[in-house]
Amino acid sequence: MSDSVNHLVHQILAPFAIEALDRIVPAVRRLLIILHESFLVDHQEPEPVIDVSGMIQPVRKIVLIVNDPAPEIHADEQTVISSDELSGLM
């Protein structure tokens, strides 16, 4: 990954995503509470519970991907191919 892409991903997008999640999750939670309370008032019974356990593992994977460090790339390394291997490819 080039330095500019690395900077974009780890210095700009990742903190933005974390900050956005810090704001979006409470807003969605509050909205769900409001919907749940209005359902209870309108129907006089609790709203059915939605099973979200299937989303836990994919969300964990997304968090790991966002927080995964960039691979180390060393510019001074060169791939060495022997002449026997090269002639075998031709």
A tleap script that builds the chain and sets N, CA, C and O, in Angstrom:
source leaprc.protein.ff14SB
mol = sequence {
  NMET SER ASP SER VAL ASN HIE LEU VAL HIE
  GLN ILE LEU ALA PRO PHE ALA ILE GLU ALA
  LEU ASP ARG ILE VAL PRO ALA VAL ARG ARG
  LEU LEU ILE ILE LEU HIE GLU SER PHE LEU
  VAL ASP HIE GLN GLU PRO GLU PRO VAL ILE
  ASP VAL SER GLY MET ILE GLN PRO VAL ARG
  LYS ILE VAL LEU ILE VAL ASN ASP PRO ALA
  PRO GLU ILE HIE ALA ASP GLU GLN THR VAL
  ILE SER SER ASP GLU LEU SER GLY LEU CMET
}
set mol.1.N position { 0.853 -1.162 0.000 }
set mol.1.CA position { 0.000 0.000 0.000 }
set mol.1.C position { 0.902 1.229 0.000 }
set mol.1.O position { 1.841 1.312 0.791 }
set mol.2.N position { 0.623 2.171 -0.873 }
set mol.2.CA position { 1.464 3.361 -0.936 }
set mol.2.C position { 1.256 4.212 0.313 }
set mol.2.O position { 0.271 4.053 1.035 }
set mol.3.N position { 2.186 5.105 0.551 }
set mol.3.CA position { 2.103 5.957 1.743 }
set mol.3.C position { 0.854 6.827 1.727 }
set mol.3.O position { 0.237 7.050 2.769 }
set mol.4.N position { 0.476 7.323 0.538 }
set mol.4.CA position { -0.705 8.186 0.473 }
set mol.4.C position { -1.979 7.402 0.771 }
set mol.4.O position { -2.869 7.904 1.457 }
set mol.5.N position { -2.073 6.164 0.255 }
set mol.5.CA position { -3.241 5.327 0.538 }
set mol.5.C position { -3.247 4.938 2.004 }
set mol.5.O position { -4.294 4.960 2.651 }
set mol.6.N position { -2.088 4.583 2.529 }
set mol.6.CA position { -1.968 4.232 3.939 }
set mol.6.C position { -2.418 5.395 4.823 }
set mol.6.O position { -3.154 5.198 5.790 }
set mol.7.N position { -1.975 6.595 4.488 }
set mol.7.CA position { -2.369 7.787 5.245 }
set mol.7.C position { -3.878 7.997 5.158 }
set mol.7.O position { -4.528 8.273 6.166 }
set mol.8.N position { -4.428 7.869 3.964 }
set mol.8.CA position { -5.868 8.069 3.771 }
set mol.8.C position { -6.670 7.079 4.600 }
set mol.8.O position { -7.624 7.462 5.276 }
set mol.9.N position { -6.288 5.806 4.550 }
set mol.9.CA position { -7.049 4.768 5.251 }
set mol.9.C position { -6.914 4.904 6.760 }
set mol.9.O position { -7.918 4.910 7.473 }
set mol.10.N position { -5.688 5.012 7.254 }
set mol.10.CA position { -5.461 4.939 8.700 }
set mol.10.C position { -5.559 6.282 9.416 }
set mol.10.O position { -5.878 6.317 10.605 }
set mol.11.N position { -5.298 7.371 8.732 }
set mol.11.CA position { -5.318 8.665 9.407 }
set mol.11.C position { -6.612 9.439 9.183 }
set mol.11.O position { -6.970 10.291 9.996 }
set mol.12.N position { -7.318 9.150 8.085 }
set mol.12.CA position { -8.529 9.921 7.774 }
set mol.12.C position { -9.779 9.061 7.872 }
set mol.12.O position { -10.694 9.391 8.626 }
set mol.13.N position { -9.835 7.962 7.121 }
set mol.13.CA position { -11.061 7.168 7.067 }
set mol.13.C position { -11.342 6.405 8.352 }
set mol.13.O position { -12.479 6.403 8.824 }
set mol.14.N position { -10.334 5.756 8.933 }
set mol.14.CA position { -10.569 4.959 10.142 }
set mol.14.C position { -11.063 5.822 11.304 }
set mol.14.O position { -12.064 5.466 11.926 }
set mol.15.N position { -10.397 6.951 11.628 }
set mol.15.CA position { -10.944 7.784 12.711 }
set mol.15.C position { -12.325 8.338 12.380 }
set mol.15.O position { -13.174 8.456 13.264 }
set mol.16.N position { -12.554 8.679 11.114 }
set mol.16.CA position { -13.873 9.175 10.714 }
set mol.16.C position { -14.931 8.109 10.940 }
set mol.16.O position { -16.019 8.399 11.436 }
set mol.17.N position { -14.606 6.866 10.573 }
set mol.17.CA position { -15.564 5.770 10.749 }
set mol.17.C position { -15.848 5.542 12.228 }
set mol.17.O position { -16.998 5.333 12.615 }
set mol.18.N position { -14.816 5.582 13.048 }
set mol.18.CA position { -15.012 5.379 14.485 }
set mol.18.C position { -15.838 6.517 15.063 }
set mol.18.O position { -16.745 6.282 15.861 }
set mol.19.N position { -15.529 7.760 14.663 }
set mol.19.CA position { -16.290 8.906 15.161 }
set mol.19.C position { -17.735 8.842 14.682 }
set mol.19.O position { -18.658 9.153 15.435 }
set mol.20.N position { -17.928 8.442 13.436 }
set mol.20.CA position { -19.290 8.322 12.913 }
set mol.20.C position { -20.063 7.257 13.679 }
set mol.20.O position { -21.234 7.453 14.006 }
set mol.21.N position { -19.414 6.132 13.966 }
set mol.21.CA position { -20.082 5.080 14.736 }
set mol.21.C position { -20.439 5.567 16.131 }
set mol.21.O position { -21.496 5.221 16.660 }
set mol.22.N position { -19.564 6.367 16.727 }
set mol.22.CA position { -19.848 6.899 18.060 }
set mol.22.C position { -21.095 7.774 18.064 }
set mol.22.O position { -21.753 7.914 19.095 }
set mol.23.N position { -21.419 8.357 16.929 }
set mol.23.CA position { -22.610 9.210 16.848 }
set mol.23.C position { -23.818 8.465 16.295 }
set mol.23.O position { -24.949 8.704 16.718 }
set mol.24.N position { -23.577 7.563 15.353 }
set mol.24.CA position { -24.686 6.858 14.705 }
set mol.24.C position { -25.313 5.826 15.633 }
set mol.24.O position { -26.538 5.731 15.712 }
set mol.25.N position { -24.497 5.059 16.330 }
set mol.25.CA position { -25.027 3.983 17.179 }
set mol.25.C position { -25.973 4.523 18.251 }
set mol.25.O position { -27.063 3.971 18.406 }
set mol.26.N position { -25.614 5.579 19.004 }
set mol.26.CA position { -26.581 6.090 19.985 }
set mol.26.C position { -27.857 6.630 19.341 }
set mol.26.O position { -28.943 6.490 19.904 }
set mol.27.N position { -27.731 7.247 18.158 }
set mol.27.CA position { -28.925 7.768 17.484 }
set mol.27.C position { -29.848 6.634 17.055 }
set mol.27.O position { -31.063 6.721 17.230 }
set mol.28.N position { -29.279 5.575 16.497 }
set mol.28.CA position { -30.090 4.422 16.088 }
set mol.28.C position { -30.703 3.759 17.312 }
set mol.28.O position { -31.865 3.355 17.288 }
set mol.29.N position { -29.932 3.647 18.367 }
set mol.29.CA position { -30.446 3.050 19.610 }
set mol.29.C position { -31.636 3.852 20.130 }
set mol.29.O position { -32.660 3.279 20.501 }
set mol.30.N position { -31.501 5.167 20.158 }
set mol.30.CA position { -32.595 6.026 20.636 }
set mol.30.C position { -33.817 5.882 19.736 }
set mol.30.O position { -34.942 5.829 20.233 }
set mol.31.N position { -33.618 5.819 18.437 }
set mol.31.CA position { -34.728 5.643 17.500 }
set mol.31.C position { -35.445 4.322 17.760 }
set mol.31.O position { -36.675 4.269 17.744 }
set mol.32.N position { -34.691 3.269 17.996 }
set mol.32.CA position { -35.312 1.973 18.285 }
set mol.32.C position { -36.099 2.004 19.591 }
set mol.32.O position { -37.161 1.391 19.690 }
set mol.33.N position { -35.587 2.710 20.585 }
set mol.33.CA position { -36.321 2.837 21.849 }
set mol.33.C position { -37.631 3.587 21.623 }
set mol.33.O position { -38.672 3.193 22.150 }
set mol.34.N position { -37.585 4.661 20.845 }
set mol.34.CA position { -38.802 5.426 20.545 }
set mol.34.C position { -39.809 4.554 19.807 }
set mol.34.O position { -40.993 4.555 20.142 }
set mol.35.N position { -39.344 3.804 18.795 }
set mol.35.CA position { -40.253 2.921 18.054 }
set mol.35.C position { -40.838 1.847 18.963 }
set mol.35.O position { -42.025 1.532 18.876 }
set mol.36.N position { -40.016 1.294 19.823 }
set mol.36.CA position { -40.479 0.263 20.749 }
set mol.36.C position { -41.542 0.828 21.697 }
set mol.36.O position { -42.573 0.197 21.928 }
set mol.37.N position { -41.285 2.016 22.240 }
set mol.37.CA position { -42.246 2.630 23.157 }
set mol.37.C position { -43.547 2.985 22.445 }
set mol.37.O position { -44.626 2.810 23.010 }
set mol.38.N position { -43.457 3.483 21.210 }
set mol.38.CA position { -44.687 3.823 20.483 }
set mol.38.C position { -45.476 2.567 20.134 }
set mol.38.O position { -46.706 2.590 20.150 }
set mol.39.N position { -44.794 1.483 19.822 }
set mol.39.CA position { -45.482 0.221 19.547 }
set mol.39.C position { -46.222 -0.247 20.792 }
set mol.39.O position { -47.353 -0.724 20.711 }
set mol.40.N position { -45.576 -0.106 21.939 }
set mol.40.CA position { -46.183 -0.517 23.205 }
set mol.40.C position { -47.422 0.324 23.504 }
set mol.40.O position { -48.440 -0.208 23.945 }
set mol.41.N position { -47.340 1.629 23.267 }
set mol.41.CA position { -48.476 2.517 23.526 }
set mol.41.C position { -49.617 2.215 22.566 }
set mol.41.O position { -50.771 2.138 22.988 }
set mol.42.N position { -49.318 2.043 21.283 }
set mol.42.CA position { -50.366 1.823 20.277 }
set mol.42.C position { -51.020 0.455 20.395 }
set mol.42.O position { -52.224 0.336 20.171 }
set mol.43.N position { -50.275 -0.564 20.734 }
set mol.43.CA position { -50.802 -1.928 20.701 }
set mol.43.C position { -50.985 -2.554 22.084 }
set mol.43.O position { -51.517 -3.658 22.201 }
set mol.44.N position { -50.554 -1.866 23.110 }
set mol.44.CA position { -50.666 -2.362 24.485 }
set mol.44.C position { -49.963 -3.706 24.686 }
set mol.44.O position { -50.355 -4.493 25.547 }
set mol.45.N position { -48.953 -3.956 23.912 }
set mol.45.CA position { -48.139 -5.157 24.094 }
set mol.45.C position { -46.729 -4.859 23.610 }
set mol.45.O position { -46.543 -4.009 22.739 }
set mol.46.N position { -45.745 -5.535 24.152 }
set mol.46.CA position { -44.373 -5.245 23.729 }
set mol.46.C position { -44.109 -5.660 22.284 }
set mol.46.O position { -44.698 -6.604 21.756 }
set mol.47.N position { -43.212 -4.923 21.683 }
set mol.47.CA position { -42.796 -5.226 20.308 }
set mol.47.C position { -42.037 -6.544 20.296 }
set mol.47.O position { -41.303 -6.837 21.241 }
set mol.48.N position { -42.197 -7.346 19.248 }
set mol.48.CA position { -41.436 -8.601 19.167 }
set mol.48.C position { -39.930 -8.322 19.153 }
set mol.48.O position { -39.478 -7.334 18.575 }
set mol.49.N position { -39.178 -9.188 19.785 }
set mol.49.CA position { -37.724 -9.035 19.858 }
set mol.49.C position { -37.111 -9.525 18.553 }
set mol.49.O position { -37.449 -10.600 18.059 }
set mol.50.N position { -36.211 -8.728 18.006 }
set mol.50.CA position { -35.525 -9.094 16.767 }
set mol.50.C position { -34.168 -9.686 17.135 }
set mol.50.O position { -33.395 -9.074 17.872 }
set mol.51.N position { -33.890 -10.866 16.622 }
set mol.51.CA position { -32.618 -11.532 16.907 }
set mol.51.C position { -31.533 -10.967 15.993 }
set mol.51.O position { -31.574 -11.148 14.776 }
set mol.52.N position { -30.574 -10.287 16.588 }
set mol.52.CA position { -29.470 -9.704 15.818 }
set mol.52.C position { -28.155 -10.431 16.087 }
set mol.52.O position { -27.084 -9.922 15.755 }
set mol.53.N position { -28.230 -11.611 16.685 }
set mol.53.CA position { -27.004 -12.336 17.017 }
set mol.53.C position { -26.199 -12.704 15.770 }
set mol.53.O position { -24.980 -12.856 15.847 }
set mol.54.N position { -26.866 -12.848 14.622 }
set mol.54.CA position { -26.156 -13.155 13.383 }
set mol.54.C position { -25.302 -12.012 12.877 }
set mol.54.O position { -24.443 -12.217 12.019 }
set mol.55.N position { -25.519 -10.809 13.391 }
set mol.55.CA position { -24.750 -9.649 12.945 }
set mol.55.C position { -23.481 -9.439 13.760 }
set mol.55.O position { -22.613 -8.663 13.360 }
set mol.56.N position { -23.360 -10.116 14.894 }
set mol.56.CA position { -22.223 -9.863 15.778 }
set mol.56.C position { -20.901 -10.228 15.108 }
set mol.56.O position { -19.966 -9.428 15.130 }
set mol.57.N position { -20.803 -11.405 14.518 }
set mol.57.CA position { -19.550 -11.840 13.892 }
set mol.57.C position { -19.164 -10.963 12.696 }
set mol.57.O position { -17.998 -10.577 12.602 }
set mol.58.N position { -20.085 -10.626 11.769 }
set mol.58.CA position { -19.688 -9.728 10.671 }
set mol.58.C position { -19.224 -8.357 11.158 }
set mol.58.O position { -18.289 -7.789 10.593 }
set mol.59.N position { -19.858 -7.820 12.191 }
set mol.59.CA position { -19.436 -6.520 12.719 }
set mol.59.C position { -18.045 -6.627 13.331 }
set mol.59.O position { -17.229 -5.719 13.170 }
set mol.60.N position { -17.765 -7.717 14.028 }
set mol.60.CA position { -16.412 -7.918 14.572 }
set mol.60.C position { -15.379 -7.965 13.458 }
set mol.60.O position { -14.295 -7.398 13.591 }
set mol.61.N position { -15.711 -8.641 12.354 }
set mol.61.CA position { -14.774 -8.722 11.226 }
set mol.61.C position { -14.520 -7.342 10.636 }
set mol.61.O position { -13.386 -7.015 10.285 }
set mol.62.N position { -15.573 -6.526 10.524 }
set mol.62.CA position { -15.414 -5.174 9.987 }
set mol.62.C position { -14.500 -4.359 10.892 }
set mol.62.O position { -13.627 -3.640 10.405 }
set mol.63.N position { -14.689 -4.465 12.196 }
set mol.63.CA position { -13.842 -3.732 13.144 }
set mol.63.C position { -12.395 -4.182 13.015 }
set mol.63.O position { -11.488 -3.351 13.047 }
set mol.64.N position { -12.163 -5.485 12.869 }
set mol.64.CA position { -10.795 -5.982 12.708 }
set mol.64.C position { -10.175 -5.483 11.413 }
set mol.64.O position { -8.991 -5.146 11.383 }
set mol.65.N position { -10.964 -5.432 10.338 }
set mol.65.CA position { -10.444 -4.940 9.058 }
set mol.65.C position { -10.071 -3.467 9.175 }
set mol.65.O position { -9.010 -3.060 8.701 }
set mol.66.N position { -10.930 -2.664 9.799 }
set mol.66.CA position { -10.659 -1.231 9.944 }
set mol.66.C position { -9.417 -0.998 10.797 }
set mol.66.O position { -8.628 -0.097 10.512 }
set mol.67.N position { -9.241 -1.802 11.837 }
set mol.67.CA position { -8.110 -1.607 12.748 }
set mol.67.C position { -6.869 -2.403 12.362 }
set mol.67.O position { -5.874 -2.372 13.087 }
set mol.68.N position { -6.903 -3.113 11.243 }
set mol.68.CA position { -5.768 -3.919 10.807 }
set mol.68.C position { -4.631 -3.004 10.355 }
set mol.68.O position { -4.859 -2.102 9.549 }
set mol.69.N position { -3.419 -3.216 10.852 }
set mol.69.CA position { -2.312 -2.360 10.427 }
set mol.69.C position { -1.940 -2.630 8.968 }
set mol.69.O position { -2.159 -3.719 8.437 }
set mol.70.N position { -1.379 -1.616 8.352 }
set mol.70.CA position { -0.952 -1.753 6.957 }
set mol.70.C position { 0.245 -2.695 6.885 }
set mol.70.O position { 1.064 -2.727 7.804 }
set mol.71.N position { 0.353 -3.461 5.803 }
set mol.71.CA position { 1.506 -4.356 5.678 }
set mol.71.C position { 2.792 -3.552 5.500 }
set mol.71.O position { 2.800 -2.466 4.920 }
set mol.72.N position { 3.859 -4.117 6.011 }
set mol.72.CA position { 5.152 -3.453 5.865 }
set mol.72.C position { 5.727 -3.770 4.489 }
set mol.72.O position { 5.824 -4.933 4.097 }
set mol.73.N position { 6.102 -2.730 3.767 }
set mol.73.CA position { 6.686 -2.901 2.441 }
set mol.73.C position { 8.092 -2.320 2.483 }
set mol.73.O position { 8.285 -1.154 2.824 }
set mol.74.N position { 9.054 -3.136 2.137 }
set mol.74.CA position { 10.449 -2.707 2.144 }
set mol.74.C position { 10.904 -2.534 0.699 }
set mol.74.O position { 10.947 -3.491 -0.074 }
set mol.75.N position { 11.240 -1.304 0.353 }
set mol.75.CA position { 11.613 -0.990 -1.024 }
set mol.75.C position { 12.942 -1.613 -1.423 }
set mol.75.O position { 13.187 -1.820 -2.612 }
set mol.76.N position { 13.801 -1.914 -0.464 }
set mol.76.CA position { 15.122 -2.427 -0.803 }
set mol.76.C position { 15.126 -3.932 -1.079 }
set mol.76.O position { 16.159 -4.475 -1.470 }
set mol.77.N position { 14.009 -4.610 -0.887 }
set mol.77.CA position { 13.949 -6.046 -1.159 }
set mol.77.C position { 13.718 -6.289 -2.651 }
set mol.77.O position { 12.946 -5.580 -3.296 }
set mol.78.N position { 14.395 -7.292 -3.181 }
set mol.78.CA position { 14.232 -7.653 -4.580 }
set mol.78.C position { 13.945 -9.139 -4.676 }
set mol.78.O position { 14.459 -9.940 -3.894 }
set mol.79.N position { 13.125 -9.491 -5.637 }
set mol.79.CA position { 12.838 -10.896 -5.880 }
set mol.79.C position { 13.976 -11.486 -6.696 }
set mol.79.O position { 14.371 -10.929 -7.720 }
set mol.80.N position { 14.497 -12.612 -6.241 }
set mol.80.CA position { 15.612 -13.258 -6.933 }
set mol.80.C position { 15.103 -14.554 -7.549 }
set mol.80.O position { 14.543 -15.409 -6.863 }
set mol.81.N position { 15.306 -14.683 -8.850 }
set mol.81.CA position { 14.904 -15.891 -9.573 }
set mol.81.C position { 16.160 -16.484 -10.194 }
set mol.81.O position { 16.911 -15.798 -10.887 }
set mol.82.N position { 16.373 -17.754 -9.939 }
set mol.82.CA position { 17.562 -18.398 -10.505 }
set mol.82.C position { 17.354 -18.614 -12.003 }
set mol.82.O position { 16.223 -18.636 -12.488 }
set mol.83.N position { 18.452 -18.771 -12.720 }
set mol.83.CA position { 18.366 -18.965 -14.173 }
set mol.83.C position { 17.668 -20.282 -14.506 }
set mol.83.O position { 17.002 -20.378 -15.537 }
set mol.84.N position { 17.810 -21.299 -13.650 }
set mol.84.CA position { 17.116 -22.573 -13.887 }
set mol.84.C position { 15.599 -22.393 -13.799 }
set mol.84.O position { 14.855 -22.925 -14.623 }
set mol.85.N position { 15.152 -21.646 -12.803 }
set mol.85.CA position { 13.716 -21.400 -12.662 }
set mol.85.C position { 13.196 -20.569 -13.825 }
set mol.85.O position { 12.092 -20.802 -14.317 }
set mol.86.N position { 13.993 -19.598 -14.265 }
set mol.86.CA position { 13.592 -18.747 -15.372 }
set mol.86.C position { 13.476 -19.551 -16.661 }
set mol.86.O position { 12.523 -19.367 -17.419 }
set mol.87.N position { 14.429 -20.439 -16.920 }
set mol.87.CA position { 14.355 -21.258 -18.138 }
set mol.87.C position { 13.199 -22.251 -18.043 }
set mol.87.O position { 12.615 -22.618 -19.062 }
set mol.88.N position { 12.864 -22.687 -16.826 }
set mol.88.CA position { 11.723 -23.584 -16.646 }
set mol.88.C position { 10.405 -22.892 -16.953 }
set mol.88.O position { 9.454 -23.540 -17.390 }
set mol.89.N position { 10.337 -21.593 -16.730 }
set mol.89.CA position { 9.120 -20.841 -17.026 }
set mol.89.C position { 8.950 -20.598 -18.522 }
set mol.89.O position { 7.834 -20.427 -19.012 }
set mol.90.N position { 10.078 -20.585 -19.241 }
set mol.90.CA position { 10.005 -20.311 -20.674 }
set mol.90.C position { 9.862 -21.608 -21.373 }
set mol.90.O position { 9.779 -21.642 -22.601 }
savepdb mol mol.pdb
quit
